[in-house]
Each structure stands twice: as structure tokens, then as C-alpha cells.
Amino acid sequence: MAWIDACGVDDIDAEDLIRFDHGGATYAIYHAPDGTFHATDGLCTHEQVHLCNGLVDGDTIECPKHNGRFNYRTGAALRAPVCIDLKRHPVRVVGDRVEIELG
């Protein structure tokens, strides 16, 4: 496992996300309303659409293609057509940088 520098804390507005690509994979990094940061795989588990264009509302991300929803804190699939949870990744803040742990 390795911690990877993904972005600056000011790069993501509260209740928003950004796309982060590393090692041939895509991730989504979220800035929760309570100021914490979270990371999941960046593609919807339904049809592999990038979540970076989705709508963040509280603790949920809505896929831009078919409006399936996930809880980005837990990865749980919340609304059809998604039925497979998102994989989550550990996040830490070091200074003004957001890092995610990838294995």
C-alpha cells in the first residue's frame, strides 16, 4: 500500500468531487459538507461512467448517466440501477494536500 498525493484541499469545493487518475485507474475524491475528504473508484459500477460529472448531495453521489446513487462515505449502492457498491479508498490530509492510499 502506498499513499499517493491526489490534490490540494482547496481544489475541491465543499459538497463536490474531482477526478483523479493514477496508474491506469480513475478515482473520485469528495469533499464532504463536514470538511472531511473521501475517495472511491471513479467509475459507476453500473455502466462504468465517470462519476466526476455527477451530482454530490450531502453524502451521496448521483451517476450522471442513469441517476443511480451511492453513499460515498460507505460506498453503498443506494438507488437503482446501481446494485454493486463502490470500492472506497483511505484518505488523509497532510498539510494542505489530500492523499489516498492505493494498493
C-alpha positions in Angstrom: 0.0 0.0 0.0 1.2 3.5 -0.8 -0.1 7.0 -0.1 -0.4 9.0 -3.3 -0.7 12.8 -3.5 -4.0 13.4 -5.2 -4.9 17.1 -4.9 -4.9 20.2 -2.7 -7.5 20.7 -0.1 -8.6 23.9 -1.8 -9.0 22.1 -5.2 -12.4 20.7 -4.2 -15.3 22.8 -3.1 -17.5 21.5 -0.2 -20.1 19.1 -1.5 -18.2 18.5 -4.7 -15.7 16.0 -6.1 -12.8 15.8 -8.6 -11.5 13.1 -10.8 -8.0 11.7 -10.1 -6.3 9.3 -12.5 -3.3 7.2 -11.4 -1.7 4.0 -12.7 -4.4 3.4 -15.3 -7.3 3.7 -12.9 -9.8 6.5 -12.2 -10.8 7.7 -8.7 -13.2 10.2 -7.3 -12.2 12.4 -4.3 -15.1 14.0 -2.4 -15.1 17.0 0.0 -18.0 16.3 2.4 -20.1 19.1 4.0 -18.4 18.4 7.4 -15.0 19.2 5.9 -13.7 15.6 5.6 -12.4 14.0 2.4 -13.3 10.6 1.0 -12.3 8.6 -2.1 -13.9 5.9 -4.2 -13.3 4.3 -7.5 -14.2 6.9 -10.1 -16.5 4.8 -12.3 -20.1 3.9 -11.7 -20.5 0.2 -11.1 -23.5 0.0 -13.4 -22.0 1.1 -16.8 -18.5 2.4 -16.0 -19.4 6.1 -16.4 -17.2 8.6 -14.8 -18.7 9.9 -11.6 -16.8 13.2 -11.8 -19.7 14.7 -13.7 -22.3 13.5 -11.2 -24.2 15.5 -8.6 -23.0 15.5 -5.0 -25.7 16.0 -2.4 -24.7 15.6 1.2 -23.1 12.1 1.5 -24.3 10.9 -1.9 -23.0 10.9 -5.5 -25.5 10.5 -8.3 -24.3 9.0 -11.5 -24.7 11.4 -14.5 -25.9 8.7 -16.9 -28.8 6.7 -15.2 -29.1 8.6 -11.9 -28.1 5.7 -9.7 -26.8 6.8 -6.3 -24.1 5.8 -3.9 -23.1 6.8 -0.4 -19.5 7.9 -1.0 -18.7 7.6 2.7 -19.6 3.9 2.8 -19.6 3.0 -0.9 -23.1 1.6 -0.6 -25.3 1.5 -3.7 -28.5 3.4 -2.8 -30.7 3.5 -5.8 -31.3 1.5 -9.0 -30.0 0.9 -11.5 -26.8 0.5 -9.4 -26.6 -2.6 -7.2 -22.9 -3.1 -6.7 -21.2 -0.9 -4.1 -18.3 1.4 -4.9 -14.9 0.5 -3.7 -13.6 3.0 -1.1 -10.0 4.1 -0.5 -8.5 5.5 2.7 -7.8 9.3 2.6 -5.6 11.5 4.8 -4.8 15.2 4.7 -1.2 16.2 5.1 -0.7 19.9 5.4 -2.8 21.3 2.5 -2.7 18.1 0.4 -5.1 15.2 0.1 -3.6 11.8 -0.2 -5.3 8.5 -1.0 -3.9 5.0 -0.1 -3.7 2.7 -3.1 -2.7 -0.9 -3.0 
